Amino acid sequence: MNRDVFVDTTEKEQDALSLERLLEKDVKGAAELIGKNYAKVSWLVPQAILYVGAKRLKQYLPQVEKLTEGEDERIREYALWAIERLNSDN
C-alpha cells in the first residue's frame, strides 16, 4: 500500500481510502468515513486514477487497465490517460 500520501491517519482510514480499494471501485470503507453521499464511485475512482497517472505508480497498471472495460465513460477516459502516462518514458 502506498502510505506516503497519508498524514496523521488511522490504519482504518488508510485502508478505506487506499488506492487498491478505490481502483477496485470499493468505496464502502470511504462511505463509513465521509458519508455515502460523498463516497461515490463516480467521484473517488477518477481521483484515484488521476493520482496513479500523475505520480506514475506503475504497480497499479493492471488495476487501471481493468477500468477501461467499465460502463462509466469518465472512468474509462481517465484510465486510458493514466495507462498512456504509465507506459510513457517521459
DSSP file (Angstrom, degrees, kcal/mol; ACC not computed):
  #  RESIDUE AA STRUCTURE BP1 BP2  ACC     N-H-->O    O-->H-N    N-H-->O    O-->H-N    TCO  KAPPA ALPHA  PHI   PSI    X-CA   Y-CA   Z-CA
    1    1 A M              0   0    0      0, 0.0     2,-1.3     0, 0.0     3,-0.1   0.000 360.0 360.0 360.0 138.8    0.0    0.0    0.0
    2    2 A N    >   +     0   0    0      1,-0.2     3,-0.5     2,-0.1    17,-0.2  -0.688 360.0 166.1 -82.9  95.6    1.2    3.5   -0.8
    3    3 A R  G >   +     0   0    0     -2,-1.3     3,-1.5     1,-0.2    -1,-0.2   0.472  50.9  91.3 -93.0  -2.4    1.2    5.1    2.6
    4    4 A D  G 3  S+     0   0    0      1,-0.3    -1,-0.2    -3,-0.1    -2,-0.1   0.627  80.9  61.3 -70.4 -10.2    3.3    8.2    1.8
    5    5 A V  G <  S+     0   0    0     -3,-0.5     2,-0.4     2,-0.0    -1,-0.3   0.524  88.5  87.9 -91.0  -5.9    0.1   10.1    0.9
    6    6 A F    <   -     0   0    0     -3,-1.5     2,-0.4     3,-0.0     3,-0.1  -0.781  52.9-173.5-100.2 136.0   -1.3    9.8    4.4
    7    7 A V  S    S-     0   0    0     -2,-0.4    -3,-0.0     1,-0.1    -2,-0.0  -0.992  71.3 -17.3-127.6 124.4   -0.6   12.2    7.2
    8    8 A D  S    S+     0   0    0     -2,-0.4     2,-0.3     1,-0.2    -1,-0.1   0.911  95.6 141.0  49.0  54.0   -1.9   11.6   10.8
    9    9 A T        -     0   0    0     -3,-0.1    -1,-0.2     3,-0.0     2,-0.1  -0.881  50.6-114.3-122.9 157.1   -4.5    9.0    9.8
   10   10 A T     >  -     0   0    0     -2,-0.3     4,-2.5     1,-0.1     5,-0.2  -0.395  30.7-109.2 -82.7 165.0   -5.5    5.7   11.4
   11   11 A E  H  > S+     0   0    0      1,-0.2     4,-2.5     2,-0.2     5,-0.2   0.889 121.0  54.5 -59.7 -39.7   -5.0    2.3    9.8
   12   12 A K  H  > S+     0   0    0      2,-0.2     4,-2.5     1,-0.2    -1,-0.2   0.910 109.7  46.5 -62.4 -42.6   -8.7    2.1    9.2
   13   13 A E  H  > S+     0   0    0      2,-0.2     4,-2.0     1,-0.2    -2,-0.2   0.914 112.0  50.6 -65.3 -43.2   -8.7    5.4    7.3
   14   14 A Q  H  < S+     0   0    0     -4,-2.5    -2,-0.2     1,-0.2    -1,-0.2   0.909 113.4  45.4 -61.3 -42.7   -5.6    4.4    5.3
   15   15 A D  H >< S+     0   0    0     -4,-2.5     3,-1.3     1,-0.2     6,-0.3   0.927 111.9  51.0 -67.2 -44.9   -7.3    1.1    4.3
   16   16 A A  H 3< S+     0   0    0     -4,-2.5    14,-0.5     1,-0.3    -1,-0.2   0.838 119.3  36.5 -62.9 -33.6  -10.6    2.7    3.4
   17   17 A L  T 3< S+     0   0    0     -4,-2.0    -1,-0.3    -5,-0.2    -2,-0.2   0.157  87.7 134.0-106.6  17.9   -9.0    5.3    1.2
   18   18 A S    <>  -     0   0    0     -3,-1.3     4,-2.5     1,-0.1     5,-0.2  -0.324  63.9-125.0 -69.5 150.5   -6.2    3.1   -0.3
   19   19 A L  H  > S+     0   0    0      1,-0.2     4,-2.9     2,-0.2     5,-0.2   0.875 110.6  60.5 -60.5 -37.4   -5.6    3.2   -4.0
   20   20 A E  H  > S+     0   0    0      1,-0.2     4,-0.7     2,-0.2    -1,-0.2   0.941 109.8  40.6 -56.7 -48.5   -6.0   -0.6   -4.0
   21   21 A R  H >4>S+     0   0    0     -6,-0.3     5,-2.7     1,-0.2     3,-0.8   0.940 116.2  48.7 -66.1 -47.8   -9.6   -0.3   -2.8
   22   22 A L  H ><5S+     0   0    0     -4,-2.5     3,-1.7     1,-0.3    -2,-0.2   0.879 108.2  53.4 -64.5 -37.7  -10.5    2.7   -4.9
   23   23 A L  H 3<5S+     0   0    0     -4,-2.9    -1,-0.3     1,-0.3    -2,-0.2   0.677 107.3  52.9 -71.8 -15.2   -9.2    1.2   -8.1
   24   24 A E  T <<5S-     0   0    0     -3,-0.8    -1,-0.3    -4,-0.7    -2,-0.2   0.284 120.1-114.2 -94.7   8.2  -11.3   -1.9   -7.4
   25   25 A K  T < 5 +     0   0    0     -3,-1.7     2,-0.9     1,-0.2    -3,-0.2   0.767  68.0 147.5  62.8  29.0  -14.3    0.5   -7.0
   26   26 A D      < +     0   0    0     -5,-2.7    -1,-0.2    -6,-0.2     4,-0.2  -0.818   5.4 151.9 -96.7 100.0  -14.6   -0.4   -3.4
   27   27 A V     >  +     0   0    0     -2,-0.9     4,-2.5     1,-0.1     5,-0.2   0.232  38.8 104.5-111.8  11.5  -15.9    2.8   -1.6
   28   28 A K  H  > S+     0   0    0      1,-0.2     4,-1.6     2,-0.2     5,-0.1   0.930  84.0  45.6 -60.7 -46.7  -17.7    1.1    1.3
   29   29 A G  H  > S+     0   0    0      1,-0.2     4,-1.1     2,-0.2    -1,-0.2   0.889 112.1  51.9 -64.0 -38.9  -15.0    2.0    3.8
   30   30 A A  H  > S+     0   0    0    -14,-0.5     4,-3.2     1,-0.2     5,-0.5   0.890 105.5  55.8 -63.7 -38.9  -14.8    5.5    2.4
   31   31 A A  H  X S+     0   0    0     -4,-2.5     4,-1.7     1,-0.2    -1,-0.2   0.867 104.1  53.7 -62.0 -36.5  -18.6    5.8    2.9
   32   32 A E  H  < S+     0   0    0     -4,-1.6    -1,-0.2    -5,-0.2    -2,-0.2   0.813 116.8  39.1 -66.6 -29.0  -18.2    4.9    6.5
   33   33 A L  H  < S+     0   0    0     -4,-1.1    -2,-0.2    -3,-0.4    -1,-0.2   0.893 133.9  16.2 -87.2 -44.6  -15.7    7.7    7.0
   34   34 A I  H  < S-     0   0    0     -4,-3.2    -3,-0.2     1,-0.1    -2,-0.2   0.462 113.2 -95.4-114.5  -3.0  -17.0   10.5    4.8
   35   35 A G    >X  -     0   0    0     -4,-1.7     4,-1.8    -5,-0.5     3,-1.2   0.165  30.1 -95.0  97.4 144.2  -20.6    9.5    4.2
   36   36 A K  T 34 S+     0   0    0      1,-0.3    -1,-0.1     2,-0.2    -5,-0.1   0.740 119.1  63.9 -67.9 -22.4  -22.3    7.7    1.4
   37   37 A N  T 34 S+     0   0    0      1,-0.2    -1,-0.3    -6,-0.1     3,-0.1   0.778 114.0  33.3 -70.6 -24.2  -23.3   10.9   -0.4
   38   38 A Y  T <4 S+     0   0    0     -3,-1.2     2,-1.6     1,-0.2    -2,-0.2   0.680 103.2  75.4-101.5 -23.6  -19.6   11.8   -0.8
   39   39 A A     <  +     0   0    0     -4,-1.8     2,-0.4    -8,-0.1    -8,-0.2  -0.518  65.5 152.7 -92.3  69.2  -18.1    8.4   -1.3
   40   40 A K    >>  -     0   0    0     -2,-1.6     4,-3.1    -3,-0.1     3,-1.3  -0.798  50.6-136.0-100.9 139.5  -19.3    7.8   -4.8
   41   41 A V  H 3> S+     0   0    0     -2,-0.4     4,-1.7     1,-0.3    -1,-0.1   0.911 108.2  58.1 -55.3 -42.6  -17.5    5.5   -7.3
   42   42 A S  H 34 S+     0   0    0      1,-0.2    -1,-0.3     2,-0.1    -3,-0.0   0.652 116.5  33.9 -67.5 -14.0  -18.0    8.2   -9.9
   43   43 A W  H <> S+     0   0    0     -3,-1.3     4,-1.0     3,-0.1    -2,-0.2   0.814 123.0  38.3-102.8 -48.3  -16.1   10.7   -7.7
   44   44 A L  H  X S+     0   0    0     -4,-3.1     4,-2.1     2,-0.2    -3,-0.2   0.877 110.3  55.8 -78.9 -38.4  -13.5    8.8   -5.9
   45   45 A V  H  X S+     0   0    0     -4,-1.7     4,-2.5    -5,-0.4     5,-0.2   0.934 106.4  50.0 -65.0 -46.1  -12.3    6.3   -8.6
   46   46 A P  H  > S+     0   0    0      0, 0.0     4,-2.6     0, 0.0    -1,-0.2   0.893 110.4  51.8 -59.0 -36.2  -11.4    9.0  -11.1
   47   47 A Q  H  X S+     0   0    0     -4,-1.0     4,-2.2     2,-0.2    -2,-0.2   0.905 109.4  49.2 -65.5 -40.2   -9.4   10.8   -8.5
   48   48 A A  H  X S+     0   0    0     -4,-2.1     4,-2.4     2,-0.2    -1,-0.2   0.911 111.6  49.7 -63.7 -41.8   -7.5    7.7   -7.7
   49   49 A I  H  X S+     0   0    0     -4,-2.5     4,-2.6     1,-0.2     5,-0.2   0.929 110.1  50.1 -63.0 -45.6   -6.8    7.1  -11.4
   50   50 A L  H  X S+     0   0    0     -4,-2.6     4,-2.9     1,-0.2     5,-0.2   0.893 110.8  50.0 -60.4 -40.0   -5.6   10.7  -11.8
   51   51 A Y  H  X S+     0   0    0     -4,-2.2     4,-2.6     2,-0.2     5,-0.2   0.938 110.7  48.8 -63.7 -47.2   -3.3   10.3   -8.8
   52   52 A V  H  X>S+     0   0    0     -4,-2.4     5,-2.2     1,-0.2     4,-0.7   0.918 116.0  44.0 -59.4 -44.5   -1.8    7.0  -10.1
   53   53 A G  H  <5S+     0   0    0     -4,-2.6     3,-0.4     3,-0.2    -2,-0.2   0.926 114.1  48.5 -67.7 -44.4   -1.3    8.5  -13.6
   54   54 A A  H  <5S+     0   0    0     -4,-2.9    -2,-0.2     1,-0.2    -1,-0.2   0.888 118.9  39.0 -64.0 -39.7    0.2   11.8  -12.3
   55   55 A K  H  <5S-     0   0    0     -4,-2.6    -1,-0.2    -5,-0.2    -2,-0.2   0.506 106.0-130.3 -87.2  -5.5    2.6   10.0   -9.9
   56   56 A R  T  <5 +     0   0    0     -4,-0.7     2,-1.6    -3,-0.4    -3,-0.2   0.939  35.1 178.7  52.9  54.0    3.3    7.3  -12.5
   57   57 A L    > < -     0   0    0     -5,-2.2     3,-2.1     1,-0.2    -1,-0.2  -0.644   4.2-177.3 -87.3  83.4    2.7    4.5  -10.0
   58   58 A K  G >   +     0   0    0     -2,-1.6     3,-1.8     1,-0.3    -1,-0.2   0.677  69.9  76.0 -61.4 -20.6    3.2    1.6  -12.4
   59   59 A Q  G 3  S+     0   0    0      1,-0.3    -1,-0.3     2,-0.1     4,-0.2   0.696  93.5  54.7 -66.1 -15.3    2.4   -1.0   -9.9
   60   60 A Y  G <> S+     0   0    0     -3,-2.1     4,-2.4     1,-0.2     3,-0.3   0.360  74.7 106.0 -97.4   5.0   -1.3   -0.1  -10.3
   61   61 A L  H <> S+     0   0    0     -3,-1.8     4,-2.7     1,-0.2     5,-0.2   0.888  76.3  52.8 -54.2 -45.7   -1.3   -0.6  -14.1
   62   62 A P  H  > S+     0   0    0      0, 0.0     4,-1.5     0, 0.0    -1,-0.2   0.908 111.7  46.1 -59.4 -40.4   -3.2   -3.9  -14.0
   63   63 A Q  H  > S+     0   0    0     -3,-0.3     4,-1.0     2,-0.2    -2,-0.2   0.903 113.3  49.2 -67.5 -40.5   -6.0   -2.4  -11.9
   64   64 A V  H >< S+     0   0    0     -4,-2.4     3,-0.6     1,-0.2     4,-0.4   0.897 106.6  56.1 -66.3 -39.9   -6.2    0.7  -14.1
   65   65 A E  H >< S+     0   0    0     -4,-2.7     3,-1.5     1,-0.2    -1,-0.2   0.888 102.9  55.7 -59.3 -38.9   -6.3   -1.4  -17.3
   66   66 A K  H >< S+     0   0    0     -4,-1.5     3,-1.6     1,-0.3    -1,-0.2   0.821  97.4  64.6 -61.7 -30.5   -9.4   -3.2  -15.9
   67   67 A L  G X< S+     0   0    0     -4,-1.0     3,-0.7    -3,-0.6    -1,-0.3   0.601  85.9  71.4 -73.3  -9.9  -11.1    0.1  -15.5
   68   68 A T  G <  S+     0   0    0     -3,-1.5    -1,-0.3    -4,-0.4    -2,-0.2   0.598  93.0  59.0 -77.0  -9.8  -11.1    0.6  -19.3
   69   69 A E  G <  S+     0   0    0     -3,-1.6    -1,-0.2    -4,-0.2    -2,-0.2   0.469  85.7 101.2 -97.8  -3.8  -13.8   -2.1  -19.6
   70   70 A G  S <  S-     0   0    0     -3,-0.7     6,-0.0    -4,-0.2    -3,-0.0  -0.116  78.1-116.5 -80.5 177.7  -16.4   -0.5  -17.4
   71   71 A E  S    S+     0   0    0      4,-0.0     2,-0.7     5,-0.0    -1,-0.1   0.705  85.1  97.3 -86.2 -22.7  -19.6    1.4  -18.3
   72   72 A D     >  -     0   0    0      1,-0.2     4,-2.4    -5,-0.1     5,-0.2  -0.577  60.4-158.8 -75.4 112.6  -18.6    4.8  -16.8
   73   73 A E  H  > S+     0   0    0     -2,-0.7     4,-2.7     1,-0.2     5,-0.2   0.881  89.2  51.5 -61.7 -40.3  -17.2    6.9  -19.7
   74   74 A R  H  > S+     0   0    0      2,-0.2     4,-2.6     1,-0.2     5,-0.2   0.918 110.1  48.8 -65.3 -42.0  -15.3    9.2  -17.5
   75   75 A I  H  > S+     0   0    0      2,-0.2     4,-2.5     1,-0.2    -1,-0.2   0.919 112.2  49.9 -62.4 -43.0  -13.6    6.4  -15.6
   76   76 A R  H  X S+     0   0    0     -4,-2.4     4,-2.4     2,-0.2    -2,-0.2   0.932 112.1  47.1 -60.4 -46.1  -12.7    4.8  -18.9
   77   77 A E  H  X S+     0   0    0     -4,-2.7     4,-2.2     2,-0.2    -2,-0.2   0.913 113.5  47.3 -63.8 -43.5  -11.2    8.0  -20.3
   78   78 A Y  H  X S+     0   0    0     -4,-2.6     4,-2.7     1,-0.2    -1,-0.2   0.897 111.3  52.3 -64.8 -39.4   -9.2    8.7  -17.1
   79   79 A A  H  X S+     0   0    0     -4,-2.5     4,-2.6    -5,-0.2    -2,-0.2   0.912 108.7  49.6 -63.9 -41.9   -8.0    5.1  -17.2
   80   80 A L  H  X S+     0   0    0     -4,-2.4     4,-2.1     2,-0.2    -1,-0.2   0.904 111.5  49.6 -63.3 -40.6   -6.8    5.4  -20.8
   81   81 A W  H  X S+     0   0    0     -4,-2.2     4,-2.2     2,-0.2    -2,-0.2   0.938 112.1  47.9 -61.2 -47.1   -5.0    8.6  -19.9
   82   82 A A  H  X S+     0   0    0     -4,-2.7     4,-3.0     1,-0.2     5,-0.2   0.897 109.5  52.8 -63.1 -40.8   -3.3    7.0  -16.9
   83   83 A I  H  X S+     0   0    0     -4,-2.6     4,-2.1     1,-0.2    -1,-0.2   0.917 108.2  51.1 -60.6 -43.3   -2.3    4.0  -18.9
   84   84 A E  H  X S+     0   0    0     -4,-2.1     4,-0.6     1,-0.2    -1,-0.2   0.921 113.2  45.4 -60.2 -43.6   -0.7    6.3  -21.5
   85   85 A R  H >< S+     0   0    0     -4,-2.2     3,-0.7     1,-0.2    -2,-0.2   0.902 112.4  50.7 -65.0 -41.7    1.2    8.1  -18.7
   86   86 A L  H 3< S+     0   0    0     -4,-3.0    -1,-0.2     1,-0.2    -2,-0.2   0.816 113.8  44.4 -68.9 -29.6    2.3    4.8  -17.0
   87   87 A N  H 3< S+     0   0    0     -4,-2.1    -1,-0.2    -5,-0.2     2,-0.2   0.504  96.3  99.2 -91.0  -4.7    3.6    3.4  -20.3
   88   88 A S    <<  -     0   0    0     -3,-0.7    -3,-0.0    -4,-0.6    -4,-0.0  -0.572  61.6-152.8 -85.6 145.4    5.4    6.6  -21.3
   89   89 A D              0   0    0     -2,-0.2    -1,-0.1     1,-0.2    -4,-0.1   0.551 360.0 360.0 -88.6  -9.3    9.1    7.1  -20.7
   90   90 A N              0   0    0     -5,-0.0    -1,-0.2     0, 0.0    -5,-0.1   0.444 360.0 360.0 -88.7 360.0    8.6   10.9  -20.4
